[in-house]
Amino acid sequence: MPRRTLFVRIFLWFVAALALLFVLGMLVAYLTHEDFSRSSARGDMEEAFSSVEQPALEMLAAQGPSDAMSYLRKEGHKHRMFLLLLPLEGDLTNFTPGPPSFPLARIRSIALTLEPGTSEFSFNRPFSLLLKRVEIRGEAWVLVGARMMPPLIPFHSENPWRSIFQIILILLVGAGACYWLARHITQPVQGLQHTVSGLAEGDLGQRVSEAITARRDELGDLARNVNVMAARLEEMVASQHRLIRDISHELRSPLTRLGLALELSEMKDSPIDKGVLFERMERETHRIRSMVNQLLDLSYMETAKRQVNEEVIDLPSLLSDIRNDVLIEAEHSHCGIILATPDAAIMNGRMDLLRSAFENVIRNAIAYTEPGSDVTVTLKLVGEQFALTVTDMGSGVPEADLHHLFDPFYRVDSARARETGGVGLGLAITERAIRLHGGTITATNRQGGGLCITILLSVPGK
């Protein structure tokens, strides 16, 4: 099936619409002009008859038809019409028939139906006629007023090529306007098509040109949305590539250590005790299993839909349970935990996800706060949201790294993270869990030192 371009279809539609408008315009002009011309022509002819009828009849009676016809021709020029006197009987050879294709037979047939002294008006193309039957010395005559009606489409009978040139010029101008309109609409579409084709072929750097995005219409909105989509797609693919690279890097080290421990355990004269080697292999296996589980959690929360009204969660009670669970780690790090919550704070959501998210943040604060300091956990109502803040007294995070804290495998201090057993997935999982509940999580440096993590969650019914 042959391909039909949008430009050709739009162009043809514009041409068809222009032709339809032209025809409708001519039809409306014809209908309105006909009504106006009818009353105007009759009035002009009746006015002319009132001034020439008596002199023409007197001249016809005294001097004959020839002089009367000459008089009427002159008066007709003044009134911009044809004025004639024709006998109802006899030969018309000696009488000027008026303009070409003058309907003498129709004039006589109409006049024969008239009573002496009465008139009849006829408005049919190409002539408008006013006929009045008169009697002179017993002979029946008809006084005729005739005016050529303009054609529906003006056409120069004396110079037809001029009319043809005008029609061709109108068609060319109309076609040019239609071409410009069609090009004005389809050119941005072609730009969008080029960009989308590039994206489909894998060139994620393709963007719609500024000339199209600057438009203030639906095509401009579409172009801007395509650019936003392309940017997000490029960012998502880059993130996936980075994630695969990070996963490969994180798995390589424990797998290498696991392989070395396995080789040493198989040696008869191994310099390292087999019990130590088995313990090391168990630890590396646990590390790999933990990483895989975290990746599965991250993948689930990336694709899961927002969970609503799954269960009622008492936030103060949840935070108290978490505090009790991490007290041993806090004592090991020589720090305290200060918990401040309201008496009641109820929301709906997934208990397991929120518990994991809150615990990740609190454990992270315990790991990085200075020995002898406190980790402060505060829950309060701010406007129509619950605000949970977890503040430590550590060294904080460089400002340039704050917005990366929730990226998978991101660590400000890689060495220290490995000492704590982390691979940089905890805060990424936390961010997805909070987002899954319609909330937000942000990180800011505390004045005086330390990091402050703020989690905002909507109050039910707000």
C-alpha positions, 0 to 999 in steps of 0.5 A: 500500500503506497505511503500517504504523507501527512503533508499531502493530506493536510495540503489537500484538505486545505485546498478542499476547504478553500474551494468549499469556502470559495463556492459557499462565498459565491453562493451567498454573494449570489443569493444576497446580490440577487435580492438586492439587484432585483429591487435595485434594477426594477427601481432604476427602470421604473424611474427611467420609464417615468422620464422617457415614456411620454416623450418617446410616445409623442415622438413615435406618434409625430416622427415615427419609430426611427426617431423614437428609437434614437431618443431611447438609445441616448436616454438608455446610455444616461440610465445605463440600460437598453431602452427600446420600443417594439411593435407587438405585431409585424416585422422587427427587421428595421428595429434594433434588437438591443444587446446580443442574444436579446430575447425578442420572442420572450418579450413579445410573449410576455407583452401579449399577456399584458393589458394596455397601460400595464407593466411586467418585470422579469428578472432572469439571467442574462437580462432583467426586463421591464415591459410596458404595453402601450397603444398608439393610434390603435397599434400595440407597442411595448416599451422595453427596459433591459439591463445586463445582469453581471455573471456569477463569476465575473468574466471579461467578455472583451478580454477573456485571457484577463479573466483566465489569468485572474482565476489562475492567479487566485488559484496559485495564491490559494495553493501557496497559502495552503502549502505554507499552512500545511508546511507550518503544521507538518514541519514540527511533526517531521522534527518530532519524527526524526527525534523519536526515530533516533531514540528508537535506534538507540541514540538517547542524546536526540532532542527536539530542536529549540525552534519547535520547543519554543512554539506556544501551541500543542506541538510545542507542548508535545515537543517539550514532553518528548524532550523530557521523556528522552532525558528521563529515558537517557537517565534511566538507561545510564542508571541501569548501566551504572547499576550493572557496573556497580553490581559487577564491581561489588560481586567481584571482590567477595567472589574473588575472596571466596575463590581464594579461600576455597583454593587455600582450603583445598591445599594440604599444607595451607598456611591458614587454619581451615576453620578460619577459611570456612568462617571467611567463606561463610562471611563472604557467602552471607555478604553476597546473599545479603546483596542479592536480597537487597537488590531484589528488594530494590527491584521490587520497589522500583516496579511496585505500585503505591501501597495504600491502606494495607494496614494501620501503623502506629508510628511511635510504637514502630519507632520504639521497637526499632530503638530497642532493636538497635540499642546493642549497636548503639552501645557498641558504637558508644553512642546514645539514642534519643527518641521523641514522638507524639502520643499518637501518630497513625498512618496506613501502609506497609509495616515491613517496608516502613520498618526497614526504611526507618531502621536503615536510616537509624542504623546508618546514623549510629554507624557514622555518629561520633563516639560519645554523641547521641543520635536524635530521632524525632517524629512530629506533625508538620502541617498535613504531614508526619515529619521524621528526622534522624540526626547524627553528630558525625562529620556530615556529607560533602554538599556535592554528594548530598543528592547522590546519597539515595543512589544505588551503590553510592558511598561517600566513604567506601572504606568505612562502608565496607567496614560496616558491611554496607554496599550502598543499597540501604538508603536507596531501598529506603528512598524507594520505600518512602516514595512507595508510600507517597512520601519524600526523603531528603538529606541535609548537613546539620549546622555544627556537624552531622547529617540530618535525614528528613522523611515526610509522610502524608497524614491519612485523610489529608 
